Amino acid sequence: MWTIQWLGKRHQQPRPLKEILDSISREKKIMTDEQMFKQIQVLNMIFGGEVKVLGEE
């Protein structure tokens, strides 16, 4: 019975994987340099990174 359901009409079948992946890739968010820097700072704090400033010891 499952095979009959799977091979049924086109609208009953799931969307093709390529179509799903294409729709996801179109929704990419573009970050500005400042947004990316803030995100890196957050990740640095989460993972316990060390902040180093050039010219300071």
GICOR-V65528 format. One record per residue. PHI is phi in whole degrees, 0 to 359 (* if undefined). Layout:
phi = (PHI,PHI)
This chain:
phi = (*,299,296,296,293,292,270,293,296,302,289,271,276,292,295,298,301,300,295,294,295,296,291,289,291,288,267,294,264,263,262,282,300,293,297,294,298,297,295,295,298,297,297,299,294,298,268,73,288,251,266,241,250,296,92,248,252)
